[in-house]
Amino acid sequence: MSFNIRYGTAKDGANHWSLRKEFVVDTIKATSPDLLGTQENLDFQASYLADNLKGYSRFGMGREKGGKGERCEIYWKTNRFKLLAKGNFMLSPTPELHGSKGWDAALPRIATWVKLRDAKSKQAVLFVNTHFDHRGRQARTESAKLIRTQAKKLADSMPIVVCGDFNIPPSSEGIKHLSAAPWIDTYRSAFPVEQAGEGTFSAFKGERSRHRIDYIFTKGMEVVAANIDRSIREGKNPSDHFPVNAILDWMPIEE
């Protein structure tokens, strides 16, 4: 699952974090993902989810210098996966320099990753969670290229799953780059023909007429199913983005 939960200090009135945080947790629990990437969360939100999602471990760091600010947190089921390695890199020409801002981006942007070993299959996977800039057009394109390059280096030969809020539509250069073979856009794999109403920005109102901007990509795994979670309660959504889900299966290991 990939879920932009909307930062908790936003002046959202009736949609303020304090009034919808239980709904966010309930939405996640309803899917019960083995792997979860959340975007636009602050430390107190990440901690709240960790306290209320029992059976998960987590990792993340704020994108600003010193590890403060918004983060792309990763959660994984502790009884399903063993942590092998973890880290972050910035979406900038200097990815190793924490807090660095890239190209025409308005803000520093980060990608968080973990390497996990599945207790059932004994196979390992690289899981990456990110949030592209909302203004910088060049930054979004260059970030897509960087994600593929960095993921390839980190993964070596293991399968890759990349999720996040990419702030760009399927027709953009960045998404075309991220979904170019052998990478797969999981939702498009499940629904090959683009249709109206695929938007993932809800504006807290169930809106779905805009473009799809939240994605789960994979390399080296089979896409079994994918969906956009349109959960609504009393006319409201749990966030201003719909969470997106994918069911993935391991490819057979060649003997």
ROKOL-740609 format. One record per residue: x, y, z of N, C-alpha, C in turn. Coordinates in steps of 0.02 Angstrom, whole numbers. Example, Ala and Ser with C-alpha at 12.3 -4.5 7.8 and 13.67 -1.06 7.14 Angstrom:
(node (660, -284, 390), (615, -225, 390), (660, -165, 390));
(node (642, -112, 354), (684, -53, 357), (645, 2, 394));
REM end
This chain:
(node (42, -60, 0), (0, 0, 0), (44, 62, 0));
(node (23, 112, -39), (54, 177, -39), (1, 228, -20));
(node (16, 273, 28), (-36, 316, 56), (-6, 383, 76));
(node (-26, 436, 40), (-9, 504, 61), (-61, 524, 113));
(node (-40, 531, 176), (-87, 541, 230), (-99, 615, 247));
(node (-68, 661, 211), (-75, 733, 220), (-44, 755, 287));
(node (1, 804, 282), (39, 822, 342), (-6, 849, 397));
(node (12, 831, 458), (-34, 839, 515), (-41, 908, 542));
(node (-1, 956, 520), (-8, 1024, 544), (-43, 1069, 494));
(node (-68, 1041, 439), (-104, 1081, 390), (-169, 1108, 419));
(node (-187, 1168, 399), (-248, 1199, 423), (-307, 1175, 381));
(node (-328, 1114, 396), (-379, 1081, 355), (-450, 1083, 385));
(node (-458, 1120, 439), (-525, 1128, 467), (-556, 1061, 487));
(node (-613, 1046, 457), (-649, 984, 473), (-611, 922, 452));
(node (-558, 931, 410), (-517, 875, 388), (-449, 874, 423));
(node (-443, 908, 478), (-380, 910, 515), (-361, 839, 537));
(node (-297, 827, 542), (-270, 762, 560), (-303, 734, 624));
(node (-313, 776, 674), (-341, 753, 737), (-411, 725, 730));
(node (-446, 744, 677), (-515, 722, 666), (-520, 663, 618));
(node (-465, 644, 587), (-468, 589, 538), (-415, 535, 549));
(node (-374, 543, 600), (-318, 496, 609), (-343, 424, 620));
(node (-400, 417, 656), (-427, 349, 666), (-450, 319, 600));
(node (-478, 361, 557), (-500, 338, 491), (-441, 316, 449));
(node (-385, 352, 454), (-324, 332, 418), (-302, 262, 441));
(node (-300, 252, 507), (-280, 187, 534), (-329, 132, 511));
(node (-394, 147, 515), (-444, 97, 494), (-437, 79, 420));
(node (-421, 129, 380), (-412, 117, 308), (-353, 70, 295));
(node (-299, 82, 332), (-240, 38, 325), (-255, -32, 350));
(node (-288, -37, 407), (-304, -102, 436), (-350, -143, 390));
(node (-394, -109, 355), (-441, -144, 311), (-404, -181, 255));
(node (-349, -153, 232), (-307, -186, 181), (-256, -232, 213));
(node (-231, -213, 271), (-180, -251, 308), (-120, -267, 263));
(node (-88, -215, 236), (-32, -228, 189), (29, -257, 224));
(node (63, -302, 190), (127, -327, 216), (179, -271, 215));
(node (175, -228, 163), (220, -172, 155), (179, -109, 146));
(node (198, -56, 180), (162, 7, 177), (212, 65, 171));
(node (199, 109, 123), (238, 171, 118), (191, 230, 126));
(node (207, 274, 174), (166, 334, 184), (206, 396, 167));
(node (172, 444, 137), (204, 506, 118), (173, 564, 156));
(node (210, 617, 160), (188, 681, 189), (173, 676, 263));
(node (205, 629, 297), (193, 625, 369), (249, 656, 408));
(node (231, 686, 464), (278, 713, 512), (291, 659, 565));
(node (340, 670, 607), (361, 618, 654), (303, 597, 700));
(node (263, 644, 724), (209, 626, 770), (156, 584, 734));
(node (147, 594, 669), (100, 553, 631), (128, 482, 621));
(node (192, 479, 604), (224, 414, 595), (221, 374, 660));
(node (232, 408, 716), (229, 374, 781), (158, 351, 798));
(node (109, 392, 781), (39, 374, 793), (21, 311, 755));
(node (41, 308, 691), (26, 248, 652), (61, 188, 682));
(node (124, 196, 702), (161, 140, 731), (128, 115, 795));
(node (101, 161, 835), (69, 142, 898), (2, 106, 886));
(node (-29, 120, 830), (-96, 94, 817), (-99, 40, 763));
(node (-42, 25, 733), (-37, -29, 685), (7, -83, 716));
(node (-22, -126, 755), (17, -176, 791), (45, -228, 743));
(node (106, -249, 758), (137, -301, 717), (179, -275, 661));
(node (191, -209, 660), (233, -179, 608), (297, -149, 639));
(node (351, -153, 601), (411, -114, 614), (412, -56, 566));
(node (452, -5, 579), (452, 53, 534), (521, 85, 529));
(node (529, 123, 476), (591, 161, 466), (575, 223, 424));
(node (607, 278, 442), (600, 339, 403), (642, 394, 435));
(node (650, 448, 397), (688, 506, 421), (662, 568, 386));
(node (658, 623, 422), (637, 686, 392), (684, 708, 337));
(node (658, 743, 288), (696, 760, 228), (741, 821, 237));
(node (732, 858, 292), (773, 918, 303), (838, 900, 339));
(node (885, 947, 339), (948, 936, 374), (934, 920, 447));
(node (969, 870, 473), (958, 848, 541), (902, 798, 548));
(node (871, 779, 492), (819, 729, 493), (751, 754, 514));
(node (741, 820, 512), (677, 848, 530), (632, 854, 469));
(node (568, 871, 481), (523, 885, 426), (485, 824, 402));
(node (451, 832, 346), (411, 778, 318), (454, 718, 299));
(node (423, 660, 303), (460, 598, 291), (418, 550, 249));
(node (453, 504, 219), (421, 449, 182), (434, 386, 223));
(node (387, 371, 267), (396, 316, 314), (380, 249, 281));
(node (416, 197, 302), (403, 129, 278), (385, 86, 338));
(node (333, 46, 330), (311, -2, 381), (310, -72, 349));
(node (330, -122, 387), (327, -191, 362), (306, -237, 419));
(node (270, -290, 402), (247, -338, 452), (307, -376, 480));
(node (314, -371, 545), (373, -400, 578), (374, -475, 573));
(node (316, -507, 573), (315, -581, 570), (323, -606, 498));
(node (325, -561, 451), (331, -580, 381), (401, -567, 353));
(node (432, -513, 376), (496, -492, 347), (550, -482, 399));
(node (611, -497, 379), (670, -482, 419), (707, -425, 385));
(node (724, -374, 423), (760, -316, 396), (833, -335, 382));
(node (855, -322, 320), (924, -335, 301), (966, -272, 299));
(node (935, -217, 276), (971, -153, 270), (919, -98, 262));
(node (940, -35, 275), (894, 21, 269), (934, 85, 254));
(node (900, 135, 227), (934, 198, 212), (889, 248, 177));
(node (919, 304, 161), (884, 358, 126), (931, 387, 73));
(node (903, 418, 22), (942, 461, -22), (897, 518, -44));
(node (929, 575, -58), (893, 634, -78), (881, 634, -153));
(node (826, 663, -173), (812, 671, -245), (845, 735, -268));
(node (909, 730, -281), (950, 787, -301), (1012, 761, -336));
(node (1051, 806, -367), (1114, 784, -398), (1165, 759, -347));
(node (1152, 773, -282), (1195, 748, -229), (1152, 706, -181));
(node (1132, 647, -202), (1085, 607, -163), (1110, 587, -94));
(node (1176, 586, -86), (1205, 566, -22), (1206, 624, 29));
(node (1192, 685, 6), (1194, 744, 49), (1125, 757, 77));
(node (1114, 737, 140), (1047, 741, 170), (1024, 813, 174));
(node (963, 824, 152), (935, 891, 153), (945, 930, 90));
(node (982, 902, 42), (997, 938, -20), (935, 941, -65));
(node (928, 997, -101), (871, 1009, -145), (895, 1004, -217));
(node (854, 973, -259), (877, 958, -327), (842, 998, -382));
(node (881, 1019, -431), (856, 1049, -493), (809, 1108, -478));
(node (748, 1108, -503), (702, 1164, -491), (651, 1149, -437));
(node (667, 1102, -394), (620, 1082, -340), (610, 1140, -291));
(node (549, 1144, -265), (533, 1195, -215), (558, 1175, -146));
(node (563, 1109, -134), (580, 1083, -69), (629, 1025, -74));
(node (666, 1009, -21), (706, 948, -21), (658, 888, -26));
(node (679, 837, -64), (637, 778, -71), (680, 716, -58));
(node (648, 665, -28), (686, 607, -4), (655, 543, -29));
(node (697, 492, -35), (674, 423, -47), (701, 381, 10));
(node (657, 342, 40), (676, 297, 95), (672, 225, 70));
(node (719, 183, 91), (719, 114, 66), (736, 65, 121));
(node (712, 5, 112), (730, -52, 155), (741, -113, 111));
(node (786, -156, 132), (793, -222, 103), (766, -272, 154));
(node (721, -314, 132), (686, -360, 176), (689, -432, 149));
(node (693, -480, 195), (689, -550, 175), (623, -580, 199));
(node (587, -610, 152), (522, -639, 166), (530, -706, 204));
(node (497, -711, 260), (502, -771, 301), (472, -832, 267));
(node (423, -821, 223), (390, -877, 190), (431, -904, 131));
(node (449, -860, 85), (483, -882, 24), (558, -882, 31));
(node (584, -846, 81), (656, -836, 92), (687, -790, 40));
(node (645, -761, -3), (670, -714, -52), (674, -644, -22));
(node (717, -602, -52), (727, -534, -27), (699, -484, -77));
(node (681, -425, -52), (653, -373, -94), (679, -305, -71));
(node (688, -259, -119), (703, -190, -105), (638, -151, -109));
(node (620, -116, -56), (558, -76, -54), (578, -3, -46));
(node (556, 39, -92), (573, 111, -92), (510, 152, -89));
(node (510, 204, -48), (453, 249, -40), (476, 320, -50));
(node (439, 359, -91), (461, 427, -106), (403, 475, -118));
(node (420, 538, -124), (370, 591, -137), (405, 645, -180));
(node (384, 649, -243), (415, 697, -289), (391, 768, -275));
(node (430, 816, -298), (414, 886, -287), (349, 906, -322));
(node (313, 952, -292), (248, 973, -318), (253, 1030, -369));
(node (312, 1061, -375), (320, 1118, -421), (371, 1106, -476));
(node (427, 1077, -458), (483, 1072, -505), (472, 1020, -560));
(node (459, 1042, -620), (447, 995, -676), (510, 956, -693));
(node (566, 992, -697), (630, 957, -710), (647, 910, -653));
(node (634, 933, -592), (650, 892, -533), (613, 826, -535));
(node (550, 827, -556), (511, 765, -558), (539, 716, -610));
(node (558, 743, -668), (587, 700, -720), (654, 672, -698));
(node (696, 715, -671), (762, 692, -650), (757, 645, -589));
(node (708, 657, -547), (698, 613, -489), (679, 542, -511));
(node (638, 538, -564), (619, 472, -590), (680, 435, -615));
(node (724, 469, -650), (785, 438, -675), (829, 416, -617));
(node (834, 459, -566), (876, 443, -509), (850, 383, -470));
(node (784, 379, -462), (754, 322, -427), (774, 256, -461));
(node (769, 254, -527), (786, 192, -562), (860, 176, -554));
(node (902, 226, -559), (974, 216, -554), (993, 192, -484));
(node (967, 226, -433), (984, 208, -364), (955, 140, -344));
(node (894, 127, -366), (863, 63, -350), (902, 5, -380));
(node (925, 14, -442), (965, -39, -474), (1029, -53, -435));
(node (1062, 1, -412), (1123, -8, -373), (1109, -43, -307));
(node (1055, -23, -273), (1040, -51, -207), (1016, -124, -211));
(node (976, -138, -262), (944, -204, -266), (990, -259, -289));
(node (1039, -242, -329), (1080, -293, -361), (1033, -337, -402));
(node (1021, -399, -382), (978, -443, -422), (910, -455, -390));
(node (897, -426, -332), (834, -439, -298), (777, -399, -329));
(node (715, -422, -323), (657, -384, -349), (651, -316, -315));
(node (617, -270, -350), (610, -201, -327), (536, -183, -325));
(node (517, -147, -273), (451, -115, -269), (462, -42, -250));
(node (435, 3, -290), (441, 75, -278), (371, 104, -274));
(node (357, 140, -220), (291, 171, -213), (298, 244, -195));
(node (243, 281, -202), (245, 351, -181), (195, 395, -215));
(node (198, 458, -194), (161, 513, -226), (210, 546, -274));
(node (198, 537, -339), (246, 560, -389), (225, 628, -420));
(node (166, 651, -404), (143, 717, -426), (145, 728, -501));
(node (141, 674, -540), (140, 679, -613), (94, 625, -641));
(node (62, 639, -698), (14, 592, -728), (49, 537, -767));
(node (12, 485, -786), (42, 429, -823), (74, 449, -889));
(node (51, 504, -919), (78, 525, -984), (144, 562, -978));
(node (166, 578, -918), (226, 618, -908), (290, 579, -924));
(node (342, 615, -939), (406, 584, -954), (431, 543, -895));
(node (422, 569, -834), (446, 534, -775), (413, 466, -766));
(node (347, 463, -773), (311, 400, -764), (326, 352, -821));
(node (333, 378, -881), (353, 335, -937), (421, 303, -923));
(node (465, 341, -891), (531, 315, -875), (526, 261, -821));
(node (485, 274, -770), (479, 227, -715), (442, 163, -734));
(node (401, 166, -786), (362, 107, -806), (390, 74, -869));
(node (448, 97, -891), (479, 65, -950), (508, -3, -930));
(node (497, -52, -973), (519, -120, -959), (593, -122, -940));
(node (610, -164, -890), (569, -217, -860), (528, -193, -799));
(node (524, -128, -787), (483, -102, -733), (409, -103, -754));
(node (365, -107, -705), (293, -112, -718), (255, -62, -674));
(node (209, -26, -703), (159, 13, -666), (104, -37, -646));
(node (99, -53, -583), (55, -108, -561), (-18, -95, -578));
(node (-41, -34, -571), (-111, -19, -585), (-125, -27, -660));
(node (-80, -2, -701), (-91, -8, -773), (-85, -80, -796));
(node (-45, -120, -761), (-41, -191, -776), (-108, -225, -763));
(node (-141, -205, -708), (-205, -234, -690), (-262, -207, -733));
(node (-255, -143, -754), (-307, -110, -795), (-272, -78, -855));
(node (-261, -118, -908), (-220, -95, -965), (-247, -34, -1002));
(node (-313, -25, -1002), (-342, 31, -1039), (-359, 87, -990));
(node (-329, 145, -1001), (-342, 203, -958), (-414, 226, -966));
(node (-446, 240, -909), (-516, 261, -909), (-524, 324, -867));
(node (-580, 358, -877), (-595, 416, -836), (-606, 395, -763));
(node (-590, 439, -718), (-602, 425, -648), (-546, 386, -613));
(node (-486, 388, -641), (-430, 353, -609), (-391, 397, -560));
(node (-412, 459, -553), (-375, 506, -512), (-365, 482, -440));
(node (-307, 499, -411), (-292, 478, -343), (-288, 537, -294));
(node (-300, 598, -318), (-305, 656, -273), (-378, 668, -258));
(node (-398, 661, -195), (-469, 662, -177), (-493, 731, -155));
(node (-446, 774, -133), (-464, 839, -105), (-511, 833, -45));
(node (-510, 775, -12), (-553, 758, 44), (-626, 750, 25));
(node (-642, 754, -39), (-712, 756, -61), (-731, 698, -107));
(node (-687, 649, -113), (-701, 594, -158), (-688, 611, -231));
(node (-655, 667, -243), (-640, 687, -312), (-596, 636, -345));
(node (-610, 620, -408), (-571, 571, -444), (-561, 589, -518));
(node (-578, 651, -536), (-575, 671, -606), (-505, 692, -628));
(node (-460, 705, -579), (-392, 725, -598), (-351, 663, -617));
(node (-288, 675, -633), (-245, 620, -654), (-224, 576, -595));
(node (-206, 515, -611), (-174, 470, -562), (-104, 496, -549));
(node (-88, 508, -485), (-21, 532, -468), (13, 490, -414));
(node (-23, 441, -387), (5, 395, -337), (13, 326, -369));
(node (71, 296, -360), (87, 235, -398), (124, 184, -355));
(node (121, 122, -378), (166, 69, -354), (196, 37, -416));
(node (262, 39, -421), (298, 8, -476), (335, -54, -451));
(node (348, -100, -495), (388, -157, -476), (432, -180, -533));
(node (485, -213, -515), (530, -247, -562), (545, -315, -532));
(node (532, -368, -570), (549, -435, -547), (496, -468, -504));
(node (435, -440, -502), (380, -472, -467), (319, -476, -512));
(node (276, -524, -499), (215, -532, -538), (158, -491, -507));
(node (122, -454, -549), (65, -415, -525), (3, -459, -526));
(node (-25, -473, -468), (-85, -514, -462), (-147, -470, -466));
(node (-145, -412, -434), (-202, -367, -433), (-179, -298, -411));
(node (-221, -247, -423), (-206, -179, -401), (-272, -142, -396));
(node (-274, -92, -352), (-335, -52, -346), (-321, 15, -314));
(node (-368, 61, -321), (-367, 125, -287), (-421, 122, -233));
(node (-402, 134, -171), (-448, 128, -115), (-489, 192, -110));
(node (-554, 188, -123), (-599, 246, -122), (-637, 252, -56));
(node (-608, 232, -2), (-642, 233, 63), (-672, 302, 78));
(node (-734, 301, 103), (-768, 363, 120), (-809, 351, 183));
(node (-812, 401, 225), (-849, 396, 288), (-881, 464, 302));
(node (-946, 463, 308), (-984, 525, 320), (-966, 579, 269));
(node (-960, 557, 207), (-947, 602, 151), (-876, 626, 145));
(node (-830, 598, 185), (-761, 621, 184), (-713, 563, 172));
(node (-654, 580, 148), (-601, 531, 138), (-551, 535, 195));
(node (-512, 483, 207), (-463, 485, 261), (-405, 533, 249));
(node (-393, 550, 186), (-340, 597, 168), (-359, 634, 104));
(node (-317, 680, 82), (-331, 714, 19), (-304, 674, -41));
(node (-276, 615, -27), (-257, 567, -79), (-291, 501, -64));
(node (-310, 465, -116), (-332, 396, -106), (-271, 351, -100));
(node (-270, 304, -54), (-216, 255, -53), (-221, 208, -113));
(node (-164, 183, -135), (-163, 135, -190), (-131, 70, -166));
(node (-157, 14, -191), (-136, -52, -169), (-115, -95, -228));
(node (-72, -142, -215), (-54, -192, -264), (-40, -258, -228));
(node (-63, -313, -258), (-45, -379, -235), (8, -407, -282));
(node (65, -423, -254), (123, -446, -293), (143, -516, -271));
(node (169, -554, -318), (192, -622, -302), (264, -629, -327));
(node (299, -673, -293), (369, -687, -312), (371, -723, -379));
(node (419, -707, -419), (432, -746, -480), (465, -812, -460));
(node (451, -865, -498), (485, -928, -483), (561, -921, -488));
(node (595, -950, -441), (669, -948, -441), (695, -1001, -490));
(node (737, -979, -536), (764, -1026, -585), (816, -1071, -552));
(node (808, -1134, -563), (854, -1183, -534), (920, -1185, -572));
REM end
